[in-house]
Amino acid sequence: MSRGRHLWNCRCSKRHSRSTRAKLQLLVSRVDRLLREGQFANRLSSATPIFLAGILQYLTANILNLAEKEARANHRIHITPEHVQRALIKNEIFCRLFEPNAFTRTTAAPTPRKKK
């Protein structure tokens, strides 16, 4: 008898990935790896890659939905990159999200105060 079954007497002995448990199509482990390799922060919560994968999946689904409508408007069956591009340009929110200066800082960083 294996040690795992002896210690944990449960019906399902299958292991589920974080993507499966979160019911996501995007791979949470890949998002986690890219976050750690990118060194965006010294410490990451275990929920961070799950949350980010969920946001990316939601945005991707919305973009593909708009691209599908664009393809159907042009009497096409397949979605092409041009349909995605036109859908992003026509949508005001996505157009502002993907513009080049969407995330630049407009205010200067505060300077630390000197101690008296």
N, C-alpha and C positions, 0 to 999 in steps of 0.2 A: 504494500500500500504506500502510495507516495505521501510525502510529508505534508504537502498542501491540502490534500483531501482529509488527512487525519486531523489537522488543526482546524480547518474550516469546513464544516459539514454543510454545504449549500447545494442546491439543486443544479445550478448552472456553474460549470467549472470553466467556461470559456472566458477569456480575457477580452475586454472591449477597449477599443482605442478611445482617446479623448474626443475625437471627431464623432465617433458613434454615440458616445454618451451625451454629447452636446447636440446631437442630431444635426450635424453640419456636413456639407459636402466637401468644403475646403479642408485641407489637412492641418490640424492644429499643431502637430509636431513640426511641420515645415515652417509655419509661421513662428513658432517658438525658436527654431534654429536660426531663422533669419533675423529675429529680434536680438538674439544673443550674439550672433556674428557681427551685426551692425553696431554693436556697443552703443545703443541709444540711451541706456541707463545702467548704472552699476548694479542695481538690484531689480528684479522683475517678480511680480506676483505670479502665482501659478494660474490665476484667472486671466491675466493679461493676454496671452496668445488666444485663448478661447474667445474673449470679448472681441479682439481685433479680427479674428477669423469670421466671427458672426457679422461684424460690420462690413467686411469685404464681400462676404456672400450676399448680404442684403443689397449693397451697391451694385454688384455684378448682376443680380437678378433684375433690378430695376432698369439698368442700362440695356440688358438683353430684351426686356419687355418693350422698351421704347424702340429698339432696333427692329424688333419683330413687327411692330406697327408700321415702321418706316418701310420695311421690305414689302409688307402687304399693300401699302399705299402705292408702291411701284409695281404691283402685280408680280412679285417674285416669291419663290418658295424658300430659297436659301438666304441667310443673313450674310452679307459681305461686310468687310471693314468700312466701306463707304456708307453703308446703312448705319453702322454704329456711330461713325463720325457725324453724319447728318442729324442723327437723333440727339447726340450730345450738344450740337450747335443749336438745335431748335429748342431744347429745354433750358429755361433760364437758370434754374438752380445748378444743373450740371455744368452749364457754360461758365458760371461764376466759380464753381468749384475747381475746374480744370484750367482756369486762366493762369498765365505765367506768374503774376504777382499776387496770387490768392493768399499766400501765407507769409508774406514779408512783414516785418515789424515796422510800424510807422512811428512808434515812440522810441526815444533813446532809453537805453538801460539805465536804471537808477545807480548813482554812484554811492558807495558806502560812506557813511559819516565818519569823520575823524573824532576820536575821543578827546575830550578836553583835559 
